[in-house]
Amino acid sequence: MTTTKMRLAYYTPRSIARLSHSEFTTHKHTTTREANMQSTIVLYTWMVRGHLHPMTQLAHHLAGLGLPVTVAVADVPSTGNSAETIARLAASYPSVSFHLLPPAATRSAVTADPDADPFIALIADIRGTNAALLAFLSSIGPVKALVADFFCAYGFDAAAKLGVPAYLFFASGASVLAAYLHIPIMRTAVSFGDMGHNLLQFPGVHPIPASDLPEVLLDRDNNQYKTFLGLLEQLPRAKGILSNTFDWLEPSAVKAIKDGTVRPGESVRPFFSVGPLVGEERESNAKHECLRWLDSQPARSIVFLCFGSASSVPAEQLKEIAVARGAGEERSRVPLGRACARGTGR
């Protein structure tokens, strides 16, 4: 078995160049170079790999087009050693400025409660950095645009106070985004969780069983649902939307977003496919031991399950996966291996 790389990264600078020309370049009164020297694009994200790293790649490409770019990162208590991570990124991407936004001086009752729901506390903590974001935007001179990660969408409030155009960056693909744009205007008699395997129809997306939606969306009487819905309701405030996808990967979803089918009756906001945002290839003949191991395995013998850099899976669910995979192992004679970090029952 030989590992190969898909060489799609060439697409990203072209798509971002189109975005830069249409949205982030000043055409009146001053030359592009003069305007770009005077104003900064601020990308606002938080300290989780699946959001921070794509945003950093976006910043890297924008900087490569001669645009001043700063990545402002919300420092929330649940994300570990933020300063160390930011220092590493700053050293790796010298053309991009990084700024760590401190958490709120006083945590809200929700976030200070040790028994608070982790998701609700996370969104409250990120929102709590809005004061620091506003102060930062005010301190750095002219800001051309704020591009906020989906989980940082309440940062639109800070941009609005300063009259700064605000854009949304969605780290996932267009299909998920199309569903998320449509959910707030759906009218259902019951919660999604009570609809079982009934298929939901989202514009531009294959039908999805209601039970397959993220857990936070299943019970509309739950505070998790209300918190997530609050984020979804921020999306129409964006002047434009950037998604980490490319048009021919999800053509139907991209079309539904671009032509406004996902939000009928509303003005259509510009949409830009700016993906795939992936790390640069590093010239090295050395291979990580896991890649060497993969190369030594028979073709079609590996199933890879990834739960994300910040996700946790209940121990019982891991056991179910192992049992199901183990049954297949008996039939196929292909071994099962797992690599999991230990947690408290997860």
Legacy VTK file of the C-alpha trace (Angstrom):
# vtk DataFile Version 3.0
C-alpha trace
ASCII
DATASET POLYDATA
POINTS 346 float
0.000 0.000 0.000
1.519 3.339 -1.041
0.309 6.649 0.323
-0.245 9.401 -2.225
-1.069 13.100 -2.042
-3.738 14.880 -4.064
-2.174 18.029 -5.490
-5.080 20.437 -5.197
-3.355 23.281 -3.393
-2.775 25.158 -6.658
-6.487 25.988 -6.722
-6.468 27.951 -3.491
-4.393 30.989 -4.484
-6.512 31.457 -7.631
-9.788 31.447 -5.723
-8.386 33.699 -3.019
-6.992 36.053 -5.657
-10.514 36.449 -7.044
-11.804 37.130 -3.530
-9.034 39.653 -2.924
-9.729 41.507 -6.155
-13.515 41.671 -5.739
-13.824 42.290 -1.986
-10.570 43.405 -0.384
-9.036 45.741 -2.980
-9.763 49.453 -3.069
-10.355 50.783 -6.584
-11.230 54.446 -5.897
-9.071 57.519 -5.299
-5.922 55.609 -4.294
-3.783 52.993 -5.926
-4.217 49.425 -4.741
-0.749 49.450 -3.220
-1.385 52.672 -1.281
-4.744 51.446 0.002
-3.385 48.076 1.041
-0.505 49.702 2.932
-2.989 51.739 4.951
-5.483 49.096 6.013
-5.447 45.597 7.421
-7.597 42.518 6.994
-8.256 40.923 10.381
-9.108 37.220 10.530
-10.816 36.309 13.806
-10.699 32.699 14.996
-10.158 30.542 18.081
-7.688 28.018 19.427
-8.754 24.727 17.874
-6.671 23.147 15.116
-9.529 22.591 12.660
-10.353 26.307 12.747
-7.052 28.011 13.529
-4.989 26.236 10.873
-7.311 26.795 7.866
-7.642 30.439 8.892
-3.852 30.702 9.096
-3.550 29.248 5.583
-6.087 31.792 4.329
-4.050 34.569 5.958
-0.867 33.191 4.396
-2.358 33.292 0.895
-3.787 36.794 1.353
-0.415 38.006 2.601
1.157 36.447 -0.477
-1.007 38.781 -2.574
0.505 41.778 -0.790
-2.359 42.376 1.640
-1.574 43.208 5.292
-3.194 40.452 7.362
-3.522 39.867 11.091
-4.967 36.737 12.688
-6.714 37.614 15.952
-7.198 34.534 18.125
-9.679 34.273 20.986
-7.877 32.899 24.032
-10.430 30.838 25.935
-9.677 28.824 29.093
-10.482 25.428 27.570
-7.896 25.505 24.768
-4.566 24.953 26.536
-1.289 26.796 26.003
-2.424 29.401 23.489
0.644 31.655 23.645
2.990 28.788 22.767
0.873 27.750 19.775
0.647 31.313 18.466
4.409 31.768 18.826
5.012 28.660 16.684
2.616 29.866 13.998
4.152 33.343 13.964
7.590 31.807 13.438
6.296 29.617 10.596
4.389 32.415 8.837
6.444 35.615 9.186
4.325 37.474 6.602
1.262 37.169 8.857
0.759 39.040 12.129
-0.835 37.216 15.058
-2.584 38.701 18.071
-3.945 36.782 21.058
-7.174 38.274 22.403
-7.328 37.887 26.196
-10.419 36.372 27.795
-12.941 38.586 29.527
-11.643 39.992 32.820
-14.711 38.604 34.579
-16.236 35.368 33.358
-20.009 35.195 33.086
-22.075 33.090 35.459
-22.376 30.469 32.713
-18.657 30.129 32.054
-17.661 30.339 35.717
-19.924 27.429 36.659
-17.803 24.232 36.783
-20.899 22.200 35.916
-21.845 24.338 32.916
-22.393 22.628 29.581
-18.985 22.718 27.797
-20.410 23.868 24.457
-22.479 26.677 25.962
-19.507 27.764 28.082
-17.208 27.731 25.039
-19.439 30.028 22.979
-19.862 32.341 25.979
-16.073 32.442 26.472
-15.440 33.247 22.795
-18.123 35.925 22.873
-16.493 37.259 26.020
-13.433 38.286 23.990
-15.528 40.779 21.992
-14.401 43.680 24.180
-10.768 42.788 23.498
-11.540 42.413 19.779
-13.172 45.854 19.670
-10.203 47.422 21.451
-7.766 45.690 19.102
-9.623 46.738 15.938
-9.704 50.309 17.247
-5.975 50.322 17.988
-4.484 49.152 14.700
-5.648 51.912 12.396
-7.837 51.402 9.324
-9.279 47.898 9.050
-10.380 46.851 5.584
-12.445 43.857 6.700
-13.068 41.449 9.561
-13.330 37.774 8.588
-14.807 35.852 11.523
-14.831 32.101 12.024
-18.316 30.602 12.380
-17.843 30.049 16.123
-16.683 33.674 16.441
-19.659 35.131 14.569
-20.649 37.351 17.505
-17.532 39.312 16.584
-19.763 40.945 13.955
-20.951 43.176 16.823
-17.468 44.675 17.200
-17.152 45.196 13.448
-20.559 46.902 13.290
-19.593 49.387 16.012
-16.605 50.485 13.932
-18.294 50.336 10.538
-15.946 47.570 9.379
-17.263 45.162 6.699
-17.663 41.710 8.268
-17.322 38.393 6.470
-17.869 34.824 7.649
-15.283 32.062 7.301
-16.715 28.547 7.416
-14.011 25.942 8.022
-16.180 23.071 6.760
-17.695 22.516 3.329
-20.588 24.088 1.462
-23.062 21.252 2.134
-22.937 21.759 5.899
-23.075 25.517 5.391
-26.150 25.230 3.154
-27.932 23.229 5.854
-26.900 25.672 8.573
-28.121 28.661 6.560
-31.480 26.968 6.023
-32.182 25.562 9.502
-33.213 28.878 11.152
-36.044 29.355 8.629
-37.338 25.771 8.802
-40.706 25.282 10.445
-41.072 21.832 11.997
-43.791 20.647 14.357
-41.341 18.761 16.578
-37.648 18.752 17.428
-35.320 17.128 14.916
-34.483 14.478 17.500
-38.138 13.379 17.557
-38.222 12.910 13.791
-36.071 9.779 13.870
-34.843 8.722 10.444
-37.232 10.971 8.529
-35.322 12.676 5.749
-34.699 16.416 5.887
-34.511 18.336 2.629
-31.928 21.121 2.503
-31.426 23.064 -0.758
-28.433 21.750 -2.664
-27.821 18.861 -0.261
-28.714 15.180 -0.419
-31.550 14.292 2.008
-30.280 13.811 5.563
-31.941 11.680 8.275
-32.976 14.028 11.078
-31.192 11.828 13.609
-27.878 12.418 11.790
-27.786 16.133 12.583
-25.275 17.310 15.211
-26.436 16.512 18.726
-26.744 20.202 19.629
-29.549 20.560 17.053
-31.710 17.614 18.085
-33.732 19.132 20.963
-35.024 22.641 20.347
-35.989 23.056 24.000
-32.383 22.432 25.068
-30.053 25.354 25.839
-27.419 23.809 23.562
-29.834 24.120 20.648
-30.666 27.715 21.539
-26.966 28.568 21.772
-26.199 27.001 18.393
-29.251 28.599 16.801
-27.960 31.945 18.064
-24.774 31.363 16.051
-26.737 30.336 12.954
-28.781 33.525 13.183
-25.588 35.587 12.870
-24.789 34.200 9.404
-27.063 36.515 7.373
-25.244 39.500 8.922
-22.102 38.689 6.933
-21.334 40.851 3.908
-19.952 37.714 2.263
-19.139 34.102 3.100
-15.896 32.173 2.575
-15.980 28.377 2.752
-13.135 25.877 2.872
-14.310 23.984 -0.210
-14.013 24.136 -3.995
-16.853 24.450 -6.470
-16.579 21.123 -8.281
-16.503 19.176 -5.016
-19.966 20.387 -3.924
-21.535 22.036 -6.988
-25.170 21.707 -5.880
-24.577 23.163 -2.418
-22.431 25.983 -3.801
-25.146 26.845 -6.337
-27.876 26.826 -3.655
-25.870 29.281 -1.558
-24.899 31.518 -4.473
-28.404 31.784 -5.933
-30.057 32.299 -2.527
-32.129 29.106 -2.525
-31.011 28.395 1.046
-32.554 31.687 2.242
-35.434 32.486 -0.139
-36.669 36.051 -0.073
-33.414 37.451 1.300
-30.699 39.356 -0.520
-27.969 37.077 -1.847
-24.568 37.661 -0.267
-21.320 36.933 -2.159
-19.980 33.422 -1.623
-16.382 32.342 -2.200
-14.989 28.813 -2.305
-11.477 29.359 -0.960
-10.411 25.775 -0.374
-8.826 23.418 0.007
-6.860 25.265 2.677
-4.089 22.809 3.489
-0.605 23.117 4.910
2.344 23.614 2.628
4.359 20.589 1.561
7.659 20.446 3.372
10.650 19.085 1.533
11.748 16.066 3.498
12.620 12.491 2.720
11.723 11.431 6.248
8.371 9.763 6.826
6.485 9.608 10.077
6.395 6.091 11.483
2.626 5.864 10.997
3.068 6.525 7.248
5.772 3.869 7.041
3.402 1.450 8.758
0.589 2.349 6.332
2.868 1.767 3.351
3.555 -1.755 4.598
-0.146 -2.745 4.790
-2.076 -4.566 2.047
-4.145 -2.429 -0.323
-7.727 -1.682 0.828
-7.017 -3.035 4.302
-7.261 0.177 6.349
-10.335 2.022 7.606
-9.488 5.411 9.116
-11.891 7.055 11.572
-11.086 10.603 12.696
-13.153 12.393 15.335
-11.478 15.790 15.058
-8.813 17.454 17.143
-11.197 18.596 19.878
-13.877 15.918 19.835
-14.416 13.211 22.390
-16.176 9.900 21.962
-17.877 8.021 24.804
-16.012 4.868 25.782
-19.170 2.837 25.164
-19.356 4.080 21.580
-15.719 3.153 20.978
-16.524 -0.340 22.226
-19.441 -0.561 19.780
-17.162 0.462 16.914
-14.615 -2.134 17.988
-17.262 -4.874 18.240
-18.654 -4.055 14.788
-15.170 -3.871 13.292
-14.161 -7.028 15.124
-17.001 -8.954 13.505
-15.698 -7.853 10.133
-12.190 -8.823 11.169
-13.295 -12.400 11.778
-14.645 -12.573 8.230
-11.860 -10.672 6.507
-8.879 -11.744 8.639
-7.774 -8.082 8.647
-6.487 -6.884 12.045
-8.027 -4.057 14.041
-5.954 -1.323 15.649
-7.002 1.751 17.622
-5.110 4.800 18.849
-7.061 6.848 21.387
-6.154 9.417 24.013
-7.530 8.582 27.421
-10.155 10.792 29.054
-12.747 10.581 31.785
-15.027 7.930 30.374
-14.460 9.283 26.849
LINES 1 347
346 0 1 2 3 4 5 6 7 8 9 10 11 12 13 14 15 16 17 18 19 20 21 22 23 24 25 26 27 28 29 30 31 32 33 34 35 36 37 38 39 40 41 42 43 44 45 46 47 48 49 50 51 52 53 54 55 56 57 58 59 60 61 62 63 64 65 66 67 68 69 70 71 72 73 74 75 76 77 78 79 80 81 82 83 84 85 86 87 88 89 90 91 92 93 94 95 96 97 98 99 100 101 102 103 104 105 106 107 108 109 110 111 112 113 114 115 116 117 118 119 120 121 122 123 124 125 126 127 128 129 130 131 132 133 134 135 136 137 138 139 140 141 142 143 144 145 146 147 148 149 150 151 152 153 154 155 156 157 158 159 160 161 162 163 164 165 166 167 168 169 170 171 172 173 174 175 176 177 178 179 180 181 182 183 184 185 186 187 188 189 190 191 192 193 194 195 196 197 198 199 200 201 202 203 204 205 206 207 208 209 210 211 212 213 214 215 216 217 218 219 220 221 222 223 224 225 226 227 228 229 230 231 232 233 234 235 236 237 238 239 240 241 242 243 244 245 246 247 248 249 250 251 252 253 254 255 256 257 258 259 260 261 262 263 264 265 266 267 268 269 270 271 272 273 274 275 276 277 278 279 280 281 282 283 284 285 286 287 288 289 290 291 292 293 294 295 296 297 298 299 300 301 302 303 304 305 306 307 308 309 310 311 312 313 314 315 316 317 318 319 320 321 322 323 324 325 326 327 328 329 330 331 332 333 334 335 336 337 338 339 340 341 342 343 344 345
